[in-house]
Amino acid sequence: MEDIRDQAHLSADAVKGLNFIKNSGFFEFRKYYRSGLRSHIFEVVLTEDVKRETRGEIRDGARMFPKARPQKMFRIFRSRFESKDDIFREIRKYKLLLNFLGKEFIARSEEFIVDYRGTGVSRIVLCGLQEYVEGQILDPWRLSGKTPLEDLYRDGEKNRPGDPAKRARKHVAEFTGRVRQLIRHTGYIPDLAGIGNLILTPMGRLKLVDINNIVEIRFDPVIRLDDRGYPSCDSSVEALFLLESRLLGREIQSRDPLFRHFLTPERQKKVRLLEREFYKAL
């Protein structure tokens, strides 16, 4: 049987049949539309909520079909680990982000090891039950206009107490400040560039949901690729620049050594070529 970590797609029914999953009947697994290169990702929803979503319920004389909200996000890592020490090193990446960014700015997760026997041989596999973050994707490259944060919120959300756009700007400022602290103290930067890695909640909070990919920053001419072949360091530095310049209105590139090194036209041209090669290979 093919190892689940090698399968391009894994169905919810297949997950329920895994040896380390207890099928209690209280929960259902739903394939998440954004399953990434590093993990199979599933929504964990209550069975009763799924029933209400499909058969509906009467509210004020009308039948409504409320969408089942995930309780958690279940992740099965594709990476292969030779020992538990390797897994603990992987988990330390999450701990590093938690220590510097804090629980306010990352989707918290309970990481755990399972004994996977689906291929007839016991293998250690890393999994996670991660906080579900409701909101919209904040793509640094798609920010435009004079008031991009205000434009991201629908008319109905602008009237929420406290002005979510104003609150979001404050959270973006604090988030980027904490990323800067992480860079200064450790020499690492989180993956800010992946599509959907940053989520803005309806109440104006910013959350990083890709919590297991952090890369080392090196001030040399080499454009380094991560374990999936993506120039995530250079792209994450650019994402940080876009957040600070377009959302916070800071004029910083010419006097910031980080941006001066990584955002030269020559280097960025090479990064774009590497990104195109990466997407072609998917």
ZIFEN-V871862 format. One record per residue. N is the residue number from 0. D_LAST is the distance of its C-alpha to the last C-alpha in whole Angstrom. Layout:
n=[N;N]
d_last=[D_LAST;D_LAST]
//
This chain:
n=[0;1;2;3;4;5;6;7;8;9;10;11;12;13;14;15;16;17;18;19;20;21;22;23;24;25;26;27;28;29;30;31;32;33;34;35;36;37;38;39;40;41;42;43;44;45;46;47;48;49;50;51;52;53;54;55;56;57;58;59;60;61;62;63;64;65;66;67;68;69;70;71;72;73;74;75;76;77;78;79;80;81;82;83;84;85;86;87;88;89;90;91;92;93;94;95;96;97;98;99;100;101;102;103;104;105;106;107;108;109;110;111;112;113;114;115;116;117;118;119;120;121;122;123;124;125;126;127;128;129;130;131;132;133;134;135;136;137;138;139;140;141;142;143;144;145;146;147;148;149;150;151;152;153;154;155;156;157;158;159;160;161;162;163;164;165;166;167;168;169;170;171;172;173;174;175;176;177;178;179;180;181;182;183;184;185;186;187;188;189;190;191;192;193;194;195;196;197;198;199;200;201;202;203;204;205;206;207;208;209;210;211;212;213;214;215;216;217;218;219;220;221;222;223;224;225;226;227;228;229;230;231;232;233;234;235;236;237;238;239;240;241;242;243;244;245;246;247;248;249;250;251;252;253;254;255;256;257;258;259;260;261;262;263;264;265;266;267;268;269;270;271;272;273;274;275;276;277;278;279;280;281]
d_last=[24;20;20;18;16;14;14;11;14;17;20;23;25;24;24;28;28;27;30;30;30;33;33;36;36;36;32;29;26;23;20;18;16;14;13;11;9;13;15;16;18;21;24;27;30;33;34;37;35;33;36;37;34;35;38;39;42;45;46;49;49;46;43;40;36;35;32;31;30;28;30;28;24;23;20;19;18;15;17;20;23;26;28;29;30;26;26;29;27;24;26;28;25;26;30;29;28;30;33;32;31;33;32;33;29;27;26;28;27;29;27;28;28;28;29;27;28;26;26;29;29;29;26;26;23;23;23;24;26;25;27;26;26;27;27;25;22;23;20;22;21;22;26;28;32;35;34;31;32;34;32;29;32;34;37;38;36;38;41;40;43;42;40;36;35;38;37;33;34;36;34;31;34;34;31;30;33;32;29;31;33;31;30;33;34;31;29;26;24;22;18;20;17;14;14;17;18;22;24;27;30;32;35;33;32;28;26;23;21;19;22;20;18;21;21;24;25;27;29;28;26;23;20;19;15;15;14;10;10;11;15;16;19;20;18;20;23;22;22;25;27;26;27;30;31;30;31;34;35;35;36;35;32;35;37;34;33;30;29;31;29;25;26;27;26;25;23;21;21;19;17;16;15;13;11;10;9;7;5;6;4;0]
//
